[in-house]
Amino acid sequence: MAELLRASSISSLAGLEEELTCSICLCVFESPVTTPCGHNFCLPCLEMTWGDGAASTFSCPQCRSTFVSRPELKKNTVLCKVVEQLQGTQEVSKEKGWDGSKPPRVACDSCLEAEAAKTCLTCMASFCQEHLRPHLDSPAFQGHQLSLPMKDLQQRKCQTHNKLLDFYCKEHAACICCICLVKHKLCTCVPMQEAKGAKESQLKNRLTELYALNEKASQSLDQVRVQQKQISEIAARKMDLLRAEFQEMIALIKEEEKAAMTNVAAEEKRVKDKFEYVHTILGRKKKEIQGERDQIEMMLIEDDDITFLKKAAKLRQSSIKDVFIPKIDLDQNLIHTIYQKAFVLKETVKQLVAQPQEKKTEGNVPWKPKPLMTMGQPGKNVPQQPAKKNALSNASKDAAKESNEEDAAETKQRRRPAKRTPSPSQRARSSSRPQTGTPSGTLETFLTKSREELLEFATKFTLDYHTAHNKVILSEQNTKISVSDTPQIYPLHPQRFMYCSQVQGFQCFKRGIHYWEVELERNNFCGVGICYGTMARQGAESRLGRNSSSWCIEWFNARISAWHNDIEKCLPNTKVKKIGVLLNYEGGFVIFFGVSEKISILYKFRAQFTEALYPAFWVFSSGTTISVCQLK
């Protein structure tokens, strides 16, 4: 009856084992203490979690409640007694098999039928109650060590000496018997229970450290999320500021556009009013001529001589002057000034946008745009706009002084008579004649020049990101082109190529002689050429050489050909990997060279260029790259 009561109490305490487990080490409480929030922990675990007390705040590991100062921890005596009672009942349950599960059934090694009652660790065998009697009665077996039946007895034997594994070698991390101690006499060997206790203590400490690290990791995760939210808020504020700045710039440009259009419209109205006045005068003159004509016609039909002569004497004797139309035209100087200001504004914005980001952030001298010309008629001083409407209102005194000097130079320049713009025929005749003091611009002259002579016209340029096809990758500060297997996500732009994997240069050439070189790698499918900025961006006609606005040479597998206006000219094969391009805008030709130890001519085009020209490139096959060479 007592055993039944003890078994029931043991089962009730076993149900509380989960409640008596520390949430840090996940073991039964050892010296349990209670925090102000009501949770219980092992005293060593809590002290290791809180550290040496250098932290400004302390928190409960379970509910995360924070304490301003380190709480004074007191031992929970009631919980200690319950834990001691639980540990005692667990030992009894292990011996009696009251843990709720059936003990493992071990057969007697003598009869192999009855259930073993004890296991002799000296004989290394298990015996039932009947065959165990010699161990209990005979003095010869009094020194034998008996224990509860062990099912895995063979695993506890030394495979070499058939002895019980009673020791643990720390150096070899192996369980050994008493005979193995001879071989391990230089090692540190401890009893099995001591080694188990030391290892359990080590694992508990490691578990506590892992819990502390997990706590720090959780705090770090929360901190990362907080920082991420802060960064998002900062970025949103910066984007709002940038949006406001760009809107202000757009408003300034709109205002400049409106002022320019107003001035041109005023000049148009002035000229139209002059035409209206001339039209009125010419109308009056026409009426006067027509009236005199009618009088003469009426006199010519008069039959009476006297009446005819009298009427003829009354006619005005002075002759009517010939019809004259005065020369009326727009003020080309004013129109040119307005256009020049718009062009300078565009180039200034273009240069600022194209400036590499590293040059903006490094310690280089910041780039300053030149002060823009004041809108107005030539020779007239126009007052500057208020600070909110003038983009240069925040400039320094030096910039203002430089602006005044440039305004004075501009006013002086305006007072000079404007030069006439030559007609296309005059430009053609002037371009055909070599200019004084400059190298001869004829095609034959450049065909015989060496590479060193061509390098005198070396030009540097970069590639325009806004024109790159979505399969084109730009690298090395927009001087190298390659092909991507997956389309890139580029923003929409009216100048972006949409049909072929092409890109054009950022700088354009409107006059002069220019020379550049590009290096090819795996040139199976690629093209090098020039094009107008107005070339088509969509459809089959947007490919280099397939229209009247571009000239190129291209590699299509082993075939090399020159293209213009959708007309192909096959070229002899060459193994050169570097291509030189010479453009003479006024001369009206472009030459493609093969650059190696000796320079060779691949092809030449003749054309009368009428628009600004851009370097252009075409790449198709994966692995093909085109790099713009930096010439000195």
Backbone torsions as a table, in degrees:
resi	resn	phi	psi	omega
1	MET	NA	-39.0	179.0
2	ALA	-66.6	-37.0	179.1
3	GLU	-66.6	-35.5	178.2
4	LEU	-66.1	-41.2	177.4
5	LEU	-64.1	-40.1	179.3
6	ARG	-65.5	-38.3	178.9
7	ALA	-65.0	-39.9	179.2
8	SER	-66.6	-39.2	178.2
9	SER	-66.5	-37.1	179.1
10	ILE	-64.8	-42.5	179.7
11	SER	-65.0	-36.1	178.1
12	SER	-68.5	-38.7	177.2
13	LEU	-69.6	-32.4	179.0
14	ALA	-64.3	-29.0	177.5
15	GLY	-70.3	-19.7	179.3
16	LEU	-92.0	2.8	-176.2
17	GLU	-62.3	-36.7	179.5
18	GLU	-67.3	-35.1	179.0
19	GLU	-73.9	-20.9	-178.8
20	LEU	-98.7	24.7	-178.7
21	THR	-107.8	134.2	177.6
22	CYS	-71.8	132.6	-178.8
23	SER	-76.6	-5.9	178.5
24	ILE	-92.8	-55.3	-178.3
25	CYS	-94.6	-9.4	178.8
26	LEU	61.6	30.0	176.0
27	CYS	-123.4	169.4	177.5
28	VAL	-62.3	143.5	-174.7
29	PHE	-52.2	140.5	172.1
30	GLU	-126.2	112.5	-174.1
31	SER	54.3	62.8	-175.3
32	PRO	-67.2	142.1	175.6
33	VAL	-130.3	160.5	-176.5
34	THR	-118.9	134.0	177.8
35	THR	-85.3	164.5	179.3
36	PRO	-59.9	-23.0	179.6
37	CYS	-82.9	-4.0	175.1
38	GLY	99.5	3.1	-180.0
39	HIS	-95.7	150.8	-175.4
40	ASN	-111.5	142.8	179.5
41	PHE	-146.6	162.5	170.8
42	CYS	-69.4	139.8	-179.4
43	LEU	-61.3	-44.7	178.4
44	PRO	-64.0	-37.0	-178.8
45	CYS	-66.2	-43.7	-178.2
46	LEU	-67.9	-39.3	178.6
47	GLU	-66.1	-38.0	178.2
48	MET	-70.2	-32.9	179.0
49	THR	-68.4	-42.5	-179.3
50	TRP	-80.4	-14.3	177.4
51	GLY	75.3	-150.8	-175.4
52	ASP	-86.0	4.4	177.9
53	GLY	87.9	11.8	-179.4
54	ALA	-76.8	-15.6	-178.5
55	ALA	-69.7	151.0	-178.3
56	SER	-78.7	-30.3	179.9
57	THR	-129.1	153.4	178.9
58	PHE	-126.6	144.8	-177.8
59	SER	-134.0	154.1	177.5
60	CYS	-75.0	129.1	-179.2
61	PRO	-63.7	-17.3	-175.1
62	GLN	-99.1	-50.3	-177.7
63	CYS	-104.3	-3.1	177.8
64	ARG	64.9	20.4	174.5
65	SER	-68.2	137.5	-176.4
66	THR	-100.5	147.9	178.1
67	PHE	-124.9	136.0	-177.5
68	VAL	-65.2	-42.6	177.9
69	SER	-121.1	164.0	-178.6
70	ARG	-69.6	121.4	-178.1
71	PRO	-66.1	151.2	175.8
72	GLU	-83.9	115.8	-174.3
73	LEU	-90.6	128.5	178.0
74	LYS	-120.9	146.3	-177.1
75	LYS	-69.4	134.3	178.1
76	ASN	-88.1	98.9	-173.4
77	THR	-67.5	-38.7	-179.2
78	VAL	-63.7	-43.6	179.9
79	LEU	-67.4	-32.4	177.2
80	CYS	-62.9	-42.5	179.4
81	LYS	-65.3	-40.3	179.1
82	VAL	-64.0	-39.3	179.7
83	VAL	-66.9	-41.4	178.3
84	GLU	-62.9	-41.0	178.9
85	GLN	-65.5	-39.2	178.5
86	LEU	-64.6	-43.0	179.5
87	GLN	-64.6	-38.4	178.2
88	GLY	-66.3	-42.7	179.2
89	THR	-66.4	-31.2	177.5
90	GLN	-66.2	-38.7	178.3
91	GLU	-66.2	-41.1	179.4
92	VAL	-66.4	-39.2	-178.6
93	SER	-66.8	-31.4	178.0
94	LYS	-69.2	-37.5	-179.5
95	GLU	-73.4	-40.5	-174.6
96	LYS	-93.5	-10.7	-178.0
97	GLY	77.0	33.0	-178.9
98	TRP	-100.2	24.5	-177.8
99	ASP	-87.5	9.8	176.5
100	GLY	95.5	-16.2	179.1
101	SER	-117.9	150.8	-179.1
102	LYS	-69.2	134.2	178.1
103	PRO	-65.4	153.9	-179.1
104	PRO	-64.8	135.0	-179.7
105	ARG	-84.2	121.5	-179.6
106	VAL	-116.9	127.3	-178.7
107	ALA	-81.2	150.9	177.7
108	CYS	-69.0	132.4	-179.5
109	ASP	-75.4	-10.3	179.7
110	SER	-91.0	-52.2	-178.9
111	CYS	-98.0	-16.5	177.6
112	LEU	61.6	16.8	-179.8
113	GLU	-125.0	-53.4	-176.7
114	ALA	-72.9	160.0	179.9
115	GLU	-80.2	135.6	-177.4
116	ALA	-70.6	141.1	177.4
117	ALA	-97.7	-37.5	179.4
118	LYS	-140.5	161.7	173.9
119	THR	-120.2	127.0	178.6
120	CYS	-90.1	118.1	-179.4
121	LEU	-78.8	-11.7	176.3
122	THR	-86.6	-45.6	177.4
123	CYS	-79.6	-16.4	-177.7
124	MET	57.7	48.0	179.3
125	ALA	-150.4	158.5	178.9
126	SER	-109.1	141.9	-175.6
127	PHE	-132.3	145.5	172.5
128	CYS	-77.7	-179.8	-175.0
129	GLN	-63.7	-34.4	-178.1
130	GLU	-73.0	-45.2	-178.6
131	HIS	-80.4	-6.5	176.4
132	LEU	-86.1	-11.4	-175.9
133	ARG	-57.7	-40.2	177.4
134	PRO	-60.1	-33.6	179.3
135	HIS	-69.9	-26.6	-179.0
136	LEU	-89.0	-29.5	-173.1
137	ASP	-102.2	-38.6	-173.0
138	SER	-81.7	133.6	176.7
139	PRO	-65.3	-20.1	-178.2
140	ALA	-67.1	-22.9	-177.5
141	PHE	-106.0	10.9	-177.1
142	GLN	-66.8	-28.3	-179.7
143	GLY	-82.7	-3.8	-179.8
144	HIS	-75.3	141.9	-177.8
145	GLN	-94.0	118.6	-179.3
146	LEU	-103.9	146.9	177.5
147	SER	-147.3	175.9	177.0
148	LEU	-60.9	156.6	-178.9
149	PRO	-58.2	132.8	179.4
150	MET	-114.3	124.6	-177.7
151	LYS	-79.2	-36.4	-176.9
152	ASP	-97.3	47.5	-176.3
153	LEU	-64.7	-35.6	-178.4
154	GLN	-67.1	-28.7	178.1
155	GLN	-74.3	-18.7	179.0
156	ARG	-89.0	1.9	-179.9
157	LYS	-94.6	149.1	171.8
158	CYS	-74.7	126.3	-176.7
159	GLN	-67.4	-19.5	-178.6
160	THR	-91.8	-46.8	-173.5
161	HIS	-107.9	-0.7	178.3
162	ASN	56.8	36.4	178.3
163	LYS	-115.4	161.4	-179.3
164	LEU	-69.4	139.4	178.1
165	LEU	-80.0	102.0	-175.6
166	ASP	-108.4	-12.2	-174.4
167	PHE	-127.3	164.9	-179.0
168	TYR	-132.6	123.0	178.8
169	CYS	-90.4	118.8	-177.8
170	LYS	-72.0	-36.5	-177.8
171	GLU	-66.6	-41.5	-178.2
172	HIS	-96.9	-4.2	-180.0
173	ALA	51.8	51.1	-177.1
174	ALA	-140.8	149.7	175.7
175	CYS	-86.7	134.4	-175.7
176	ILE	-132.2	164.0	177.3
177	CYS	-97.7	-177.6	-177.4
178	CYS	-69.1	-28.6	179.0
179	ILE	-75.8	-32.0	179.0
180	CYS	-68.1	-13.8	179.3
181	LEU	-62.1	-24.7	-179.4
182	VAL	-65.8	-43.5	179.3
183	LYS	-71.5	-26.5	-176.9
184	HIS	-105.7	30.3	-176.8
185	LYS	-67.6	-24.9	177.2
186	LEU	-87.0	-5.7	-178.9
187	CYS	-95.0	168.1	176.8
188	THR	-93.6	108.6	-177.4
189	CYS	-116.6	135.4	-179.1
190	VAL	-131.5	159.6	176.7
191	PRO	-61.1	157.6	-174.3
192	MET	-61.2	-45.8	-178.4
193	GLN	-64.2	-39.8	177.8
194	GLU	-64.6	-41.8	178.1
195	ALA	-64.0	-39.3	178.5
196	LYS	-64.4	-43.1	179.2
197	GLY	-63.1	-42.1	179.3
198	ALA	-64.3	-41.4	-179.8
199	LYS	-67.6	-39.7	176.9
200	GLU	-61.6	-42.7	178.4
201	SER	-63.6	-40.2	178.3
202	GLN	-63.9	-42.1	179.9
203	LEU	-68.3	-35.1	176.7
204	LYS	-64.3	-42.6	178.0
205	ASN	-63.1	-42.2	178.2
206	ARG	-62.8	-40.2	178.7
207	LEU	-63.7	-39.7	177.2
208	THR	-63.4	-43.4	177.7
209	GLU	-61.6	-41.9	178.5
210	LEU	-64.3	-36.1	177.6
211	TYR	-65.1	-43.1	178.0
212	ALA	-62.6	-42.0	177.2
213	LEU	-64.0	-38.2	177.8
214	ASN	-64.2	-37.9	177.4
215	GLU	-63.8	-43.4	178.0
216	LYS	-65.1	-38.3	178.3
217	ALA	-63.5	-40.1	178.0
218	SER	-64.0	-42.4	177.4
219	GLN	-64.2	-38.2	178.2
220	SER	-64.6	-40.2	177.8
221	LEU	-61.7	-44.1	177.5
222	ASP	-62.7	-39.7	-179.9
223	GLN	-65.2	-39.2	178.8
224	VAL	-63.5	-41.6	178.6
225	ARG	-64.2	-39.9	178.4
226	VAL	-64.0	-45.3	178.7
227	GLN	-63.8	-38.6	177.9
228	GLN	-61.9	-41.4	178.2
229	LYS	-65.2	-41.0	178.3
230	GLN	-62.7	-43.1	178.8
231	ILE	-62.2	-40.8	178.7
232	SER	-62.5	-41.1	178.5
233	GLU	-65.6	-42.4	178.7
234	ILE	-63.2	-44.7	179.4
235	ALA	-62.0	-38.8	178.7
236	ALA	-64.2	-42.2	178.1
237	ARG	-64.1	-42.3	178.9
238	LYS	-62.6	-40.8	179.2
239	MET	-65.1	-36.6	175.9
240	ASP	-63.5	-41.9	177.8
241	LEU	-63.9	-43.3	178.9
242	LEU	-63.7	-40.1	179.5
243	ARG	-62.3	-40.2	178.2
244	ALA	-65.8	-40.3	178.9
245	GLU	-63.3	-45.1	-179.7
246	PHE	-67.1	-36.6	177.0
247	GLN	-64.4	-37.5	177.3
248	GLU	-66.5	-40.6	177.4
249	MET	-63.5	-41.4	178.8
250	ILE	-62.8	-39.8	178.3
251	ALA	-64.1	-39.9	178.1
252	LEU	-63.9	-43.8	179.2
253	ILE	-65.2	-40.1	176.7
254	LYS	-60.9	-40.5	179.9
255	GLU	-65.6	-41.6	176.8
256	GLU	-63.0	-40.4	178.1
257	GLU	-62.9	-42.4	179.9
258	LYS	-63.9	-42.2	179.5
259	ALA	-64.4	-42.5	179.3
260	ALA	-63.0	-45.2	179.0
261	MET	-63.1	-37.9	179.3
262	THR	-64.0	-42.6	179.8
263	ASN	-65.2	-42.2	178.4
264	VAL	-65.7	-40.4	178.8
265	ALA	-64.9	-37.2	177.6
266	ALA	-65.1	-40.5	178.0
267	GLU	-65.3	-38.9	177.6
268	GLU	-63.2	-42.5	179.8
269	LYS	-64.3	-40.0	178.9
270	ARG	-60.4	-44.2	-179.9
271	VAL	-68.4	-39.7	179.7
272	LYS	-64.9	-38.0	177.0
273	ASP	-62.4	-39.1	176.3
274	LYS	-62.3	-41.8	178.3
275	PHE	-63.6	-39.7	178.0
276	GLU	-62.5	-42.4	178.9
277	TYR	-62.7	-46.5	178.6
278	VAL	-61.7	-38.7	179.1
279	HIS	-63.4	-39.4	178.1
280	THR	-64.5	-45.8	179.6
281	ILE	-61.3	-43.9	179.8
282	LEU	-65.1	-33.4	176.9
283	GLY	-65.3	-42.4	177.6
284	ARG	-63.0	-42.4	-178.9
285	LYS	-63.8	-38.3	179.1
286	LYS	-64.3	-42.0	178.2
287	LYS	-63.3	-39.7	179.0
288	GLU	-63.6	-43.8	179.2
289	ILE	-64.5	-42.3	-178.0
290	GLN	-67.0	-36.9	178.0
291	GLY	-65.1	-44.0	177.9
292	GLU	-65.3	-36.9	177.1
293	ARG	-62.0	-41.4	179.9
294	ASP	-65.2	-39.8	178.8
295	GLN	-61.4	-43.9	-179.4
296	ILE	-63.9	-40.9	179.7
297	GLU	-63.6	-38.3	178.9
298	MET	-67.8	-36.8	179.2
299	MET	-68.9	-33.6	-177.4
300	LEU	-68.2	-18.4	179.5
301	ILE	-98.6	4.5	178.5
302	GLU	-77.8	130.7	-178.3
303	ASP	-90.9	-29.5	-178.7
304	ASP	-76.7	126.1	-176.7
305	ASP	-66.8	-43.0	-177.0
306	ILE	-64.4	-46.3	179.1
307	THR	-61.7	-39.9	179.9
308	PHE	-61.2	-45.2	-177.5
309	LEU	-68.6	-37.5	177.2
310	LYS	-62.4	-44.3	179.2
311	LYS	-66.2	-36.3	-179.8
312	ALA	-68.5	-32.4	179.3
313	ALA	-68.9	-27.2	180.0
314	LYS	-77.6	-14.0	179.6
315	LEU	-67.5	149.4	177.6
316	ARG	-68.5	136.1	-177.0
317	GLN	-86.9	-22.8	-179.1
318	SER	-73.9	140.8	-179.5
319	SER	-81.2	149.6	178.5
320	ILE	-81.7	131.1	-179.8
321	LYS	-68.2	154.6	-179.7
322	ASP	-66.3	153.8	179.3
323	VAL	-68.9	130.8	-177.9
324	PHE	-130.6	130.2	177.8
325	ILE	-108.1	113.4	178.5
326	PRO	-67.2	156.6	179.6
327	LYS	-78.9	116.6	180.0
328	ILE	-124.0	126.7	-177.8
329	ASP	-150.9	161.7	175.4
330	LEU	-65.7	152.9	176.3
331	ASP	-74.4	96.1	-176.3
332	GLN	-63.0	-30.0	178.3
333	ASN	-65.1	-42.9	177.6
334	LEU	-66.0	-45.8	179.8
335	ILE	-60.4	-42.6	179.3
336	HIS	-64.3	-38.4	179.1
337	THR	-64.7	-43.3	179.0
338	ILE	-63.8	-45.0	180.0
339	TYR	-65.8	-39.6	-179.1
340	GLN	-62.7	-38.6	178.4
341	LYS	-65.2	-43.2	177.7
342	ALA	-62.3	-39.2	179.8
343	PHE	-66.4	-42.7	179.0
344	VAL	-63.8	-40.0	177.2
345	LEU	-62.3	-43.2	178.9
346	LYS	-63.3	-46.1	-179.5
347	GLU	-65.3	-36.1	178.7
348	THR	-63.9	-47.4	178.1
349	VAL	-64.3	-38.5	-178.9
350	LYS	-65.0	-42.9	178.8
351	GLN	-66.8	-39.7	179.9
352	LEU	-66.4	-41.1	179.6
353	VAL	-68.7	-35.7	-177.1
354	ALA	-82.3	-5.1	-178.9
355	GLN	-66.4	129.3	-179.5
356	PRO	-58.0	146.3	-175.9
357	GLN	-65.5	-36.2	-178.3
358	GLU	-65.7	-29.6	177.8
359	LYS	-71.8	-25.5	179.0
360	LYS	-77.1	-33.8	-173.8
361	THR	-93.9	-21.6	-179.7
362	GLU	-75.2	178.0	-176.5
363	GLY	-83.7	31.0	177.7
364	ASN	-78.8	168.4	177.7
365	VAL	-68.2	123.8	-177.7
366	PRO	-63.1	142.6	179.9
367	TRP	-77.4	133.2	-179.9
368	LYS	-118.9	126.9	177.0
369	PRO	-71.7	149.0	177.8
370	LYS	-71.2	146.2	178.1
371	PRO	-62.5	137.7	-177.8
372	LEU	-80.3	154.7	178.1
373	MET	-70.6	147.7	179.2
374	THR	-78.7	132.1	-179.5
375	MET	-68.7	132.1	178.8
376	GLY	164.9	179.1	179.8
377	GLN	-79.8	155.0	-179.0
378	PRO	-62.4	138.3	175.2
379	GLY	82.5	-0.2	-179.2
380	LYS	-112.4	138.0	178.7
381	ASN	-87.9	121.0	-179.5
382	VAL	-106.4	127.7	-179.4
383	PRO	-63.4	147.9	-179.3
384	GLN	-71.3	156.6	-179.1
385	GLN	-81.0	163.3	178.5
386	PRO	-60.0	168.2	-174.0
387	ALA	-63.8	-34.3	-177.9
388	LYS	-70.8	-23.0	-176.2
389	LYS	-106.4	2.3	-179.8
390	ASN	-114.2	122.7	-177.2
391	ALA	-68.6	-18.4	-176.4
392	LEU	-105.1	19.9	-175.4
393	SER	-68.9	-25.9	-178.3
394	ASN	-93.8	14.4	-179.3
395	ALA	-71.2	159.9	-179.0
396	SER	-79.7	173.3	-179.9
397	LYS	-63.7	-36.2	178.3
398	ASP	-63.9	-41.4	178.8
399	ALA	-64.6	-37.3	178.4
400	ALA	-66.1	-39.6	178.2
401	LYS	-63.8	-43.5	178.6
402	GLU	-63.1	-37.4	178.4
403	SER	-63.7	-40.9	179.1
404	ASN	-63.9	-41.5	178.3
405	GLU	-62.5	-41.9	-179.5
406	GLU	-69.1	-36.5	176.9
407	ASP	-62.8	-40.2	178.5
408	ALA	-64.2	-42.5	178.4
409	ALA	-64.2	-37.0	179.4
410	GLU	-67.2	-40.2	178.2
411	THR	-63.7	-40.0	177.9
412	LYS	-64.1	-38.5	179.8
413	GLN	-67.5	-35.7	-178.7
414	ARG	-67.2	-31.0	-178.0
415	ARG	-70.1	-17.8	177.7
416	ARG	-73.7	152.2	178.0
417	PRO	-64.9	137.6	-177.9
418	ALA	-70.8	140.6	177.9
419	LYS	-80.9	142.8	178.5
420	ARG	-75.9	141.2	176.7
421	THR	-78.8	123.0	-177.9
422	PRO	-67.7	149.6	178.5
423	SER	-74.9	164.3	178.3
424	PRO	-57.0	-36.8	179.2
425	SER	-67.6	-39.4	177.8
426	GLN	-65.9	-39.6	177.7
427	ARG	-63.4	-38.1	179.2
428	ALA	-64.8	-41.2	179.6
429	ARG	-68.3	-38.3	-179.3
430	SER	-71.2	-34.0	179.9
431	SER	-72.7	-25.0	179.6
432	SER	-75.4	-18.6	179.3
433	ARG	-96.9	132.4	177.2
434	PRO	-63.5	137.6	-178.8
435	GLN	-81.0	151.2	-178.8
436	THR	-72.8	133.0	177.8
437	GLY	82.3	1.8	178.2
438	THR	-123.0	157.4	179.7
439	PRO	-61.7	150.3	179.8
440	SER	-60.0	134.0	-174.6
441	GLY	-97.7	14.8	-178.3
442	THR	-76.9	153.1	-179.5
443	LEU	-63.2	-42.3	-178.0
444	GLU	-61.7	-32.3	179.8
445	THR	-64.6	-42.1	-177.2
446	PHE	-77.5	-20.4	178.3
447	LEU	-68.8	-22.9	-178.0
448	THR	-102.7	2.2	-177.8
449	LYS	-79.6	149.5	175.8
450	SER	-84.3	171.5	-179.2
451	ARG	-65.0	-37.5	178.7
452	GLU	-61.3	-37.2	178.0
453	GLU	-72.1	-34.2	178.4
454	LEU	-69.5	-29.7	-179.4
455	LEU	-66.7	-14.0	174.7
456	GLU	-63.9	-22.4	-180.0
457	PHE	-105.6	21.4	-177.5
458	ALA	-61.4	138.1	-177.4
459	THR	-129.6	137.6	176.3
460	LYS	-101.9	141.5	176.8
461	PHE	-155.8	162.9	175.0
462	THR	-120.5	174.3	-177.3
463	LEU	-98.1	145.0	-176.3
464	ASP	-85.4	114.4	-179.5
465	TYR	-60.7	-33.2	-175.0
466	HIS	-74.9	-10.4	178.6
467	THR	-102.7	-6.4	-174.1
468	ALA	-69.8	135.0	173.9
469	HIS	-65.3	157.0	-175.0
470	ASN	-70.9	-4.7	173.6
471	LYS	-104.7	6.8	179.7
472	VAL	-101.0	133.0	177.1
473	ILE	-111.9	127.8	176.5
474	LEU	-103.1	134.8	-179.9
475	SER	-142.5	177.2	179.8
476	GLU	52.0	55.0	178.1
477	GLN	57.5	45.6	175.4
478	ASN	59.7	41.1	174.1
479	THR	-123.9	2.4	-179.1
480	LYS	-132.3	137.2	-176.8
481	ILE	-117.7	136.3	173.0
482	SER	-146.1	174.0	-175.3
483	VAL	-109.5	136.4	177.7
484	SER	-100.3	139.7	176.7
485	ASP	-71.8	-28.7	178.0
486	THR	-111.9	139.8	-179.4
487	PRO	-61.6	140.8	176.9
488	GLN	-85.6	155.4	179.0
489	ILE	-96.8	91.3	178.0
490	TYR	-101.9	145.4	177.1
491	PRO	-68.3	152.7	179.1
492	LEU	-65.8	140.4	179.2
493	HIS	-152.6	139.0	-177.4
494	PRO	-64.1	-21.1	-179.3
495	GLN	-94.3	1.2	-176.5
496	ARG	-77.8	134.5	176.2
497	PHE	-71.2	129.9	-175.9
498	MET	-111.6	-13.3	-173.9
499	TYR	-104.8	-51.4	-178.4
500	CYS	-112.0	154.7	178.9
501	SER	-77.2	79.6	-175.6
502	GLN	-124.9	165.1	174.8
503	VAL	-155.1	149.2	178.6
504	GLN	-120.2	163.7	-178.9
505	GLY	-70.0	159.5	178.9
506	PHE	-81.0	-38.9	-179.0
507	GLN	-86.4	147.8	178.0
508	CYS	-117.3	160.9	-178.3
509	PHE	-123.6	117.7	-179.0
510	LYS	-107.7	-13.1	-178.9
511	ARG	-162.5	166.9	172.7
512	GLY	86.3	-173.4	-178.4
513	ILE	-115.6	134.1	-175.5
514	HIS	-138.6	143.8	-180.0
515	TYR	-137.9	134.7	175.5
516	TRP	-146.1	162.9	-178.7
517	GLU	-131.2	147.4	175.8
518	VAL	-131.7	149.4	-179.7
519	GLU	-111.5	133.4	-176.0
520	LEU	-107.9	145.4	173.3
521	GLU	-130.8	129.0	-178.0
522	ARG	52.1	56.9	-174.3
523	ASN	-79.4	65.8	176.8
524	ASN	-83.9	-44.1	180.0
525	PHE	-136.2	97.2	178.5
526	CYS	-161.9	167.5	-179.7
527	GLY	-149.2	149.0	179.6
528	VAL	-129.6	131.9	-178.9
529	GLY	-170.4	-162.4	177.6
530	ILE	-134.8	160.0	-179.5
531	CYS	-156.3	162.6	171.3
532	TYR	-78.1	155.3	176.4
533	GLY	-69.6	-17.7	-179.7
534	THR	-92.5	10.2	180.0
535	MET	-63.4	149.5	-178.6
536	ALA	-61.5	148.9	-179.2
537	ARG	-110.2	-9.6	-179.0
538	GLN	-132.4	155.7	177.2
539	GLY	85.8	171.1	-177.5
540	ALA	-64.8	-26.4	-179.5
541	GLU	-74.8	-5.4	178.9
542	SER	-85.6	-1.4	178.6
543	ARG	-79.2	144.9	-177.1
544	LEU	-58.0	132.3	177.2
545	GLY	84.4	-10.1	-178.5
546	ARG	-94.2	18.3	179.4
547	ASN	-150.5	175.2	-178.6
548	SER	-83.9	2.7	-176.6
549	SER	-107.3	10.8	-178.0
550	SER	-149.5	153.1	178.7
551	TRP	-136.2	133.6	-177.7
552	CYS	-159.1	165.1	165.4
553	ILE	-121.1	143.6	-175.4
554	GLU	-139.5	155.7	178.3
555	TRP	-108.4	122.7	178.1
556	PHE	-126.2	93.3	-168.4
557	ASN	59.8	-123.4	-178.1
558	ALA	-90.9	2.2	-176.9
559	ARG	-99.5	133.3	176.8
560	ILE	-115.3	134.1	-177.4
561	SER	-148.2	156.6	176.4
562	ALA	-106.6	140.0	-174.9
563	TRP	-130.3	138.1	169.1
564	HIS	-162.2	133.5	178.8
565	ASN	56.9	37.5	178.1
566	ASP	62.6	27.3	176.7
567	ILE	-116.7	127.0	-176.3
568	GLU	-100.5	140.8	175.3
569	LYS	-128.2	109.9	-178.1
570	CYS	-69.2	140.7	-177.8
571	LEU	-119.4	155.1	176.5
572	PRO	-66.2	147.9	-178.7
573	ASN	-66.3	148.8	177.2
574	THR	-146.8	151.1	-178.6
575	LYS	-104.9	10.4	-179.1
576	VAL	-67.7	144.6	179.2
577	LYS	-107.7	-2.0	-179.4
578	LYS	-125.6	128.6	-176.4
579	ILE	-116.2	131.3	174.5
580	GLY	-106.6	141.2	-178.6
581	VAL	-125.1	124.0	176.9
582	LEU	-115.3	124.2	-179.7
583	LEU	-117.1	123.4	172.7
584	ASN	-115.1	101.3	-173.1
585	TYR	-65.6	-52.5	-179.0
586	GLU	-67.7	-34.9	179.1
587	GLY	-69.6	-22.5	175.8
588	GLY	78.1	41.1	176.6
589	PHE	-155.4	157.7	174.6
590	VAL	-135.8	135.2	-176.4
591	ILE	-120.8	136.0	175.2
592	PHE	-107.3	123.8	-179.0
593	PHE	-110.4	149.0	166.6
594	GLY	-96.6	118.0	-172.7
595	VAL	-103.0	118.5	173.2
596	SER	-144.5	-141.5	174.8
597	GLU	-63.1	-36.1	174.4
598	LYS	-122.5	141.5	-179.3
599	ILE	-83.9	137.7	-178.7
600	SER	-131.0	153.4	-178.2
601	ILE	-93.3	121.8	177.2
602	LEU	-87.6	-48.6	179.2
603	TYR	-167.9	159.3	178.4
604	LYS	-138.6	141.6	177.5
605	PHE	-116.7	142.5	171.1
606	ARG	-111.2	135.2	179.3
607	ALA	-161.6	153.5	173.7
608	GLN	-98.2	97.5	-174.1
609	PHE	-72.4	135.3	-177.7
610	THR	-121.2	-7.3	-180.0
611	GLU	-134.7	170.8	176.8
612	ALA	-66.9	140.8	-176.3
613	LEU	-108.2	144.0	178.5
614	TYR	-124.5	141.2	168.5
615	PRO	-63.4	140.5	-177.4
616	ALA	-139.1	150.1	-176.0
617	PHE	-142.1	152.8	-179.6
618	TRP	-134.4	126.9	177.7
619	VAL	-132.2	144.0	-177.2
620	PHE	-132.0	-52.8	-172.0
621	SER	-79.0	148.1	178.8
622	SER	-67.8	135.6	-177.6
623	GLY	96.9	-17.1	178.5
624	THR	-77.5	131.3	177.8
625	THR	-133.1	148.6	175.1
626	ILE	-127.6	122.5	-177.8
627	SER	-116.4	131.2	176.4
628	VAL	-78.4	122.0	-178.8
629	CYS	-77.9	139.9	176.7
630	GLN	-91.5	99.9	-176.5
631	LEU	-88.6	148.7	177.8
632	LYS	-102.1	NA	NA
